[in-house]
Amino acid sequence: MSPKNRTVRVAPFAAEVASSFVVCAALALLDVQAELLRFLPWDIFGVVYDPQLAFLTVLFINLAVLFAPTYEGLSGGAYNNPSVYFVRYAVGDVGAVATIRGAVASTLGHVLAFAALARAVTVYPGYFPGKTPIVPVVPAGTMRQAALAEAAVSASNFIFAGLAPTMFPAAIVPAIGSAFYVGTAIVEGCKYSCGYMNPATVIASHVVAGDFTSPEAVRAMAPYALGSALAVIVVWFVSKFVVGEPKSAKKAKAQGKAAARAVSAARDRAAKVTNVKAKKIAKKKTQKVA
């Protein structure tokens, strides 16, 4: 939702890989985190443990931490999601080379995280209570349904993320963004795509499973890639034709153009004065010679 200024910081390749690894591992272990909540003394508070509510709670907490400026600073500004890089490119914040590099790094980080987790769960199952098997992500709906669902979840979250800083105090924006995503996840309810909003997660699950080139795997991954592409187009359209540039950006741009015109005019005047002086000097020299 920002003007084309190419000033947004992009994390180095290694930082993006490391950060995506952490983010993917954290979210892949949501079921373990939810299971650990079971051991808290809920009866003291008169609360009955609800697995679904526990899962949504740890999802909210994880996202709030990962969206926070503190983690962003620690990760070097990593986006942890190829779709975010393409959205940033579409609105003019990031160049093409940085976008491709970031998308590759993020996907690699997810693949490494799934591979490490699959190995750890196999070797040390006792340390991962409640961990469900790591299997390739497959949409529940048809290609069209899953792609549209993924596009709707992704676009709405990206647009909200762009508008939230202008609507809420900075201190609560990470929590608000997390709550918004949890809300969209509840609405989608895994009826069609589960609203992963990150094609790297889906791709990594198939890569680690050892099958990401078969027709079945491609059909399973396609809705997430298509959904992300549609979301990027929607965000670009909203940014360009609905939200547009902030008034401050337009004012700064207008001032910049005015300043450029003033400088150009001053140069023209200086050039004219110099030419006049040069002509006068040449005339005087000619008269002296004559």
SVG drawing of the C-alpha trace seen along z (x, -y; Angstrom):
<svg xmlns="http://www.w3.org/2000/svg" viewBox="-17 -49 61 91">
<polyline fill="none" stroke="black" stroke-width="0.4" points="0.0,0.0 3.0,-2.3 4.3,-4.4 7.0,-3.1 10.0,-4.2 12.1,-1.1 13.1,-2.0 11.8,1.0 14.5,3.1 14.9,6.6 16.6,9.3 19.8,10.9 19.4,14.4 20.8,16.2 18.7,14.2 15.5,15.0 16.3,18.7 16.9,18.7 13.8,16.6 11.6,18.7 13.0,21.8 12.0,20.5 8.6,19.3 7.8,22.6 9.0,24.7 6.9,22.6 3.7,22.9 4.3,26.6 4.5,27.2 1.2,25.5 -0.4,28.9 2.4,29.7 2.0,26.3 -1.8,26.8 -1.3,30.2 1.1,28.8 -1.7,26.4 -3.7,29.5 -1.4,29.9 -2.2,26.5 -4.6,26.6 -7.7,25.4 -10.0,26.8 -8.7,24.2 -10.3,21.6 -13.4,23.7 -12.4,24.0 -12.7,27.2 -9.8,27.8 -10.9,27.4 -8.3,28.6 -9.7,26.4 -9.7,23.3 -6.2,24.2 -5.0,24.4 -6.4,21.1 -4.9,19.5 -1.4,20.7 -1.8,19.7 -2.7,16.1 0.2,16.0 2.7,17.2 1.5,14.8 1.5,11.9 5.2,12.6 6.2,13.1 4.4,10.0 6.0,7.9 8.7,5.3 11.1,7.1 11.1,10.3 11.2,8.2 14.3,6.6 15.9,9.8 15.2,11.4 16.7,8.5 13.3,7.6 12.6,11.1 9.1,11.6 9.0,15.4 6.6,15.7 7.2,15.6 3.7,14.0 4.7,11.1 7.8,10.5 5.6,10.5 3.1,8.2 5.9,5.8 7.1,6.0 3.6,5.3 3.2,2.1 6.7,1.0 8.6,1.5 11.0,4.2 12.9,4.8 12.5,7.9 15.9,9.4 15.3,9.0 11.8,10.5 13.0,13.6 15.9,14.0 13.6,13.5 11.0,16.0 13.7,18.7 15.2,18.1 11.9,18.3 10.9,21.5 14.3,23.0 13.8,22.1 10.5,23.8 11.8,27.0 14.7,27.2 12.3,26.6 10.0,29.4 12.9,31.8 14.4,31.1 11.1,31.5 10.2,34.7 13.6,36.1 13.3,34.9 9.8,36.3 10.9,39.7 14.0,39.9 12.6,38.3 8.8,38.7 8.6,38.4 9.6,34.7 6.7,33.9 3.4,34.8 0.4,34.5 2.4,34.1 0.4,35.2 2.2,36.8 3.8,34.4 2.0,35.1 1.8,33.2 -0.8,30.4 -3.8,31.2 -6.8,28.8 -10.2,30.0 -12.0,28.3 -11.7,28.3 -8.9,26.4 -11.2,23.4 -12.6,23.4 -9.2,23.8 -7.6,21.1 -10.4,18.6 -10.4,19.4 -6.6,19.0 -6.8,15.7 -9.6,14.4 -7.7,15.2 -4.4,13.9 -5.7,10.7 -7.8,9.7 -4.9,10.2 -2.4,8.4 -4.8,5.4 -5.6,5.3 -1.9,5.5 -1.3,2.4 -4.2,0.5 -3.9,1.5 -1.0,-0.9 -3.2,-3.8 -6.1,-2.6 -4.6,-1.4 -1.9,-2.4 1.5,-0.8 1.7,1.1 -1.4,3.3 -1.0,3.7 0.7,7.1 -2.1,8.4 -4.8,6.9 -3.2,8.5 -3.0,11.9 -6.6,11.7 -7.6,10.8 -5.8,13.8 -7.3,16.1 -10.7,14.7 -10.3,15.5 -9.0,19.0 -12.1,19.6 -14.4,18.4 -12.6,20.5 -12.6,23.5 -10.5,25.7 -13.5,26.2 -11.4,25.5 -7.7,24.6 -7.2,24.1 -6.0,20.5 -2.3,21.2 -1.6,17.8 1.9,19.1 2.7,21.3 6.2,22.1 4.5,24.1 2.6,26.2 5.6,26.7 7.9,27.7 5.4,30.3 5.5,32.0 9.3,31.7 9.9,33.3 7.4,36.0 9.5,36.8 6.9,36.1 6.5,32.6 6.7,33.3 4.0,35.9 0.7,34.7 -1.1,35.3 1.4,33.2 1.3,30.4 -2.5,30.4 -2.3,30.2 0.1,27.3 -1.4,25.4 -4.4,23.8 -2.0,22.3 0.2,20.8 -2.8,19.5 -4.4,18.2 -1.3,16.3 -1.0,14.8 -4.6,13.7 -4.1,12.1 -1.1,10.2 -3.2,8.9 -6.0,7.9 -3.6,6.1 -2.0,4.3 -5.4,3.1 -6.5,1.9 -3.2,0.2 -3.3,-1.6 -6.9,-2.4 -8.7,-2.2 -6.3,-3.3 -3.8,-5.1 -0.8,-7.0 -1.1,-8.7 -1.6,-12.5 1.8,-13.0 3.5,-11.0 1.6,-12.9 2.5,-16.2 6.2,-15.2 6.2,-14.1 4.6,-17.4 7.1,-19.4 9.9,-17.4 8.7,-18.2 8.3,-21.8 11.8,-21.9 13.1,-20.2 11.4,-22.8 12.8,-25.6 16.3,-24.3 15.9,-23.9 14.6,-27.4 17.5,-28.7 20.0,-26.9 18.4,-28.4 18.6,-31.9 22.2,-31.3 23.0,-30.1 21.4,-33.1 23.3,-35.5 26.6,-33.7 25.9,-33.8 25.1,-37.6 28.3,-38.2 30.3,-36.1 28.9,-38.0 29.7,-41.4 33.3,-40.2 33.7,-39.0 32.3,-42.3 34.7,-44.3 37.7,-42.2 36.6,-42.7 36.3,-46.5 39.8,-46.6 41.3,-44.6 39.6,-46.9"/>
</svg>
